């Protein structure tokens, strides 16, 4: 299986976290779903763009995206998974919390396997794609910046979640 195929399959599982937030609902669940959707989309974009490319800088960018999708601090994906975990706790569901924790551990394992296969082993060089490494590195830099300074992202998500809440739940 290629990295792109594995990433596509993992996107299905990652969408489950968004559904957890939506299922919990309320301000906590909606904010968690919005935050997770944004940070996961950014991390997956880095991963899909880096798939098939080679080189140490692209490998570093892939690692940044993988750590974010796996939910490892200080990447913004950690904030997304933490928000989903809080939504599970708000629903008073230990089963849901257990599924979130197990899914996060599995995310780390398969992300590491893709990274190991594509960037640690001697893989055949990929055909060059003009501009792709620059875009991958720029987006990976954005992932790092949002992980280190998440306040603007959190403010945006709070605003989005407020707009998603039913009218009677708004202040």
Helices and strands as residue ranges (DSSP letters): H 3-24, H 26-50, H 56-70, H 76-90, H 94-115, I 116-120, H 132-148, H 151-164, G 167-169
